[in-house]
Amino acid sequence: MKKLAYIIFACLTVIGCKQKEAKENKEAPEKTAAMNTDIQNNGWITLFDGSSFDAWRGYLKEEMPSQWSIEDKAMVFTPGKNGGNNIITKEKFKNFELSLEWKISEGGNSGIFWGVYEDPKFPEAYQTGPEIQVLDDERHPDAKNGTTHQAGSLYDMIAPSEKVVKPAGEWNTCVLKINHETNAGSITLNGTEIVTFPVHGPKWDVMVENSKFKGWEGFGKYQTGHIGLQDHGDKVWYRNIKIKPL
């Protein structure tokens, strides 16, 4: 009787182990796939993949302005009769690396903002968010107003150290890094780091004091804010937009 009981116990143990192993093997591919996705993304969050505006909305609006559309996996701004159609991310960010591609129309002007604070007392995103200039340097008159107004500059504060922007109608790759923990910011355009700057503190305050933004109530004051793209009345394209929190 004892021998029979032992045989039954052993059989049940083997069956239980195989059932557990089968369950684990069934679950393993899903877990591995998720892990591989994390490894492949390397911490990047897609803000625009060419298929939807799910991560975006209009500044001071609940929806996307109709002037923004999707063509050939790029978001396109086509100016209409009324301005004020800046867009922002639905989420806010503080320390991050932002990567995107942009191209501008002939004679065009636009901009990339960060640290945008949304409040009706600030009708425009640029009233709070510092800007990376997006410009046709060859044709737009703002490029003649000093190098701090040219493409890739930290607008009206720091000029690009090198002129690496591509002509109107060609894609440029821009990477913006903002880190308040290390008090460091940088702009890389087409693989070349062209601007570095502090992101807060006395040196930042001096930069603002020496710019057109002197005395602006909210400019550059918000460490956590939205990423924004500008309606400056000219056609502009953006694509492959992603961000990595630091």
C-alpha positions as CSV (number, residue, x, y, z in Angstrom):
1,M,0.0,0.0,0.0
2,K,2.8,2.4,0.9
3,K,4.5,1.6,-2.4
4,L,1.3,2.3,-4.4
5,A,0.8,5.6,-2.5
6,Y,4.4,6.7,-3.3
7,I,3.9,5.9,-7.1
8,I,0.7,7.9,-7.2
9,F,2.4,10.9,-5.4
10,A,5.3,10.7,-7.8
11,C,3.0,10.7,-10.8
12,L,1.0,13.7,-9.5
13,T,4.3,15.6,-8.9
14,V,5.5,15.0,-12.4
15,I,2.2,16.1,-13.9
16,G,2.1,19.2,-11.7
17,C,5.6,20.2,-12.8
18,K,4.9,19.8,-16.4
19,Q,1.7,21.8,-16.1
20,K,3.7,24.6,-14.4
21,E,6.4,24.4,-17.0
22,A,3.8,24.6,-19.8
23,K,2.2,27.6,-18.2
24,E,5.5,29.4,-17.8
25,N,6.5,28.6,-21.4
26,K,3.2,30.0,-22.6
27,E,3.6,33.3,-20.7
28,A,7.3,33.6,-21.5
29,P,7.0,34.9,-25.1
30,E,4.8,37.9,-24.0
31,K,7.2,38.8,-21.2
32,T,10.2,38.5,-23.5
33,A,8.5,40.6,-26.2
34,A,7.8,43.4,-23.8
35,M,11.3,43.3,-22.5
36,N,12.7,43.4,-26.0
37,T,10.5,46.4,-26.8
38,D,11.9,48.2,-23.8
39,I,15.5,47.3,-24.9
40,Q,14.8,48.4,-28.4
41,N,13.2,51.7,-27.4
42,N,16.0,52.3,-24.9
43,G,13.7,54.5,-22.8
44,W,12.4,56.6,-25.7
45,I,8.7,57.6,-25.8
46,T,7.2,58.2,-29.3
47,L,5.5,61.6,-29.6
48,F,4.7,61.3,-33.3
49,D,5.2,58.2,-35.4
50,G,3.6,59.6,-38.6
51,S,0.1,58.1,-38.0
52,S,-1.7,60.1,-35.4
53,F,-1.8,63.3,-33.2
54,D,-2.6,61.3,-30.1
55,A,0.2,62.9,-28.0
56,W,-0.7,66.5,-29.1
57,R,-3.3,69.2,-28.9
58,G,-3.6,72.9,-29.5
59,Y,-2.2,75.4,-27.0
60,L,-5.1,76.5,-24.8
61,K,-7.3,74.1,-26.7
62,E,-8.6,70.6,-26.2
63,E,-8.2,69.5,-29.8
64,M,-5.7,69.7,-32.6
65,P,-6.1,72.8,-34.9
66,S,-7.3,72.0,-38.4
67,Q,-4.2,73.7,-39.9
68,W,-2.1,70.7,-38.8
69,S,-2.4,67.6,-40.9
70,I,-0.4,64.4,-41.6
71,E,1.2,63.8,-45.0
72,D,3.8,61.1,-45.9
73,K,4.3,60.3,-42.2
74,A,5.1,63.9,-41.3
75,M,3.0,66.5,-39.4
76,V,2.4,69.5,-41.6
77,F,1.4,73.0,-40.6
78,T,-0.4,74.9,-43.4
79,P,-1.2,78.5,-42.4
80,G,-4.8,79.6,-42.6
81,K,-6.5,83.0,-42.2
82,N,-6.2,83.0,-38.4
83,G,-3.0,82.5,-36.4
84,G,-2.5,81.3,-32.9
85,N,-2.4,77.6,-33.8
86,N,0.6,76.5,-31.8
87,I,0.5,72.9,-30.6
88,I,1.8,71.3,-27.4
89,T,2.3,67.8,-26.0
90,K,-0.4,66.6,-23.7
91,E,2.2,65.5,-21.3
92,K,4.8,67.7,-19.4
93,F,8.5,67.0,-19.1
94,K,11.4,68.3,-17.0
95,N,14.6,66.5,-17.7
96,F,14.7,65.0,-21.2
97,E,16.3,64.4,-24.5
98,L,14.1,65.3,-27.4
99,S,14.8,64.2,-31.0
100,L,12.9,65.2,-34.1
101,E,13.3,66.1,-37.8
102,W,12.1,69.4,-39.3
103,K,12.0,71.1,-42.7
104,I,10.9,74.6,-43.5
105,S,9.3,76.1,-46.6
106,E,11.1,78.8,-48.6
107,G,11.1,82.0,-46.6
108,G,9.5,80.1,-43.7
109,N,9.8,80.5,-39.9
110,S,8.7,78.2,-37.0
111,G,10.1,77.1,-33.7
112,I,10.4,74.3,-31.1
113,F,9.5,75.2,-27.5
114,W,10.1,73.5,-24.1
115,G,9.0,74.4,-20.6
116,V,5.7,75.8,-21.9
117,Y,3.3,76.8,-19.1
118,E,-0.3,76.8,-20.3
119,D,-2.4,79.7,-18.9
120,P,-4.9,82.0,-20.5
121,K,-2.8,85.0,-19.3
122,F,-0.1,83.8,-21.7
123,P,-1.9,83.8,-25.1
124,E,1.2,82.4,-26.9
125,A,3.5,79.5,-26.1
126,Y,6.6,81.6,-26.6
127,Q,5.7,83.8,-23.6
128,T,6.9,81.0,-21.3
129,G,8.7,78.5,-23.4
130,P,12.3,79.1,-24.7
131,E,12.6,78.4,-28.4
132,I,14.9,76.6,-30.8
133,Q,14.7,78.6,-34.0
134,V,13.4,76.8,-37.2
135,L,14.1,79.1,-40.1
136,D,15.0,79.5,-43.8
137,D,18.2,81.4,-43.1
138,E,18.7,82.3,-46.8
139,R,15.3,84.0,-47.3
140,H,13.6,84.9,-44.1
141,P,14.5,88.5,-42.9
142,D,14.8,87.4,-39.3
143,A,18.1,85.7,-40.1
144,K,19.5,89.2,-40.8
145,N,18.6,90.3,-37.3
146,G,21.7,88.6,-35.8
147,T,23.0,85.1,-35.5
148,T,20.9,84.5,-32.4
149,H,17.9,84.5,-34.7
150,Q,19.2,81.9,-37.2
151,A,18.2,78.3,-37.5
152,G,19.3,76.1,-34.5
153,S,19.9,79.1,-32.2
154,L,18.5,79.4,-28.7
155,Y,16.3,82.2,-30.0
156,D,17.6,85.7,-29.1
157,M,20.0,84.3,-26.6
158,I,22.7,82.0,-28.0
159,A,23.8,81.7,-31.7
160,P,24.9,78.4,-33.3
161,S,28.6,77.8,-33.1
162,E,28.6,76.5,-36.6
163,K,26.2,76.8,-39.6
164,V,25.1,73.3,-40.3
165,V,21.4,73.9,-41.2
166,K,20.3,72.5,-44.6
167,P,18.5,74.6,-47.2
168,A,14.7,75.1,-47.2
169,G,12.8,72.0,-48.2
170,E,15.4,69.6,-46.8
171,W,15.1,67.6,-43.5
172,N,17.2,68.6,-40.5
173,T,17.7,66.4,-37.4
174,C,17.5,68.3,-34.1
175,V,18.3,67.0,-30.7
176,L,17.5,69.0,-27.6
177,K,18.8,68.0,-24.1
178,I,17.5,69.7,-21.0
179,N,18.7,68.6,-17.5
180,H,17.9,70.7,-14.5
181,E,19.8,68.2,-12.2
182,T,23.1,69.1,-13.9
183,N,21.9,72.6,-15.0
184,A,22.9,71.8,-18.6
185,G,21.1,72.2,-22.0
186,S,22.3,71.6,-25.5
187,I,21.1,71.8,-29.1
188,T,22.6,69.4,-31.7
189,L,21.7,70.0,-35.4
190,N,22.5,67.4,-38.1
191,G,24.9,65.6,-35.8
192,T,26.9,68.7,-34.6
193,E,26.4,70.2,-31.1
194,I,26.0,73.9,-31.9
195,V,24.6,75.4,-28.7
196,T,25.2,74.8,-24.9
197,F,23.6,76.7,-22.1
198,P,22.6,76.6,-18.4
199,V,18.9,76.0,-17.9
200,H,18.4,77.9,-14.6
201,G,20.2,80.0,-12.1
202,P,22.2,83.2,-12.3
203,K,23.8,82.5,-15.6
204,W,20.4,81.7,-17.2
205,D,18.9,84.9,-15.6
206,V,21.7,87.0,-17.2
207,M,21.0,85.5,-20.6
208,V,17.3,86.4,-20.3
209,E,18.1,89.9,-19.1
210,N,20.2,90.5,-22.2
211,S,17.5,89.3,-24.5
212,K,14.1,90.5,-25.8
213,F,12.5,88.5,-23.0
214,K,13.8,90.8,-20.3
215,G,10.9,91.5,-17.9
216,W,8.6,88.9,-19.3
217,E,6.6,87.5,-16.4
218,G,6.7,83.8,-17.2
219,F,9.5,83.3,-19.7
220,G,11.8,80.4,-18.8
221,K,10.4,80.2,-15.3
222,Y,8.8,76.7,-15.4
223,Q,11.2,73.8,-15.2
224,T,8.4,71.3,-15.9
225,G,6.3,72.1,-19.0
226,H,5.0,71.1,-22.4
227,I,6.9,70.7,-25.6
228,G,5.5,73.0,-28.3
229,L,5.7,73.6,-32.0
230,Q,5.0,77.0,-33.4
231,D,2.5,78.5,-35.8
232,H,4.5,81.4,-37.3
233,G,2.4,81.8,-40.3
234,D,4.6,79.7,-42.6
235,K,4.4,76.1,-43.8
236,V,6.6,73.7,-41.8
237,W,7.0,69.9,-41.4
238,Y,8.0,67.8,-38.4
239,R,8.5,64.0,-38.2
240,N,10.0,61.2,-36.1
241,I,9.4,63.0,-32.8
242,K,10.5,61.1,-29.7
243,I,11.6,62.0,-26.2
244,K,13.6,60.2,-23.5
245,P,13.1,61.3,-19.8
246,L,16.4,61.7,-18.0
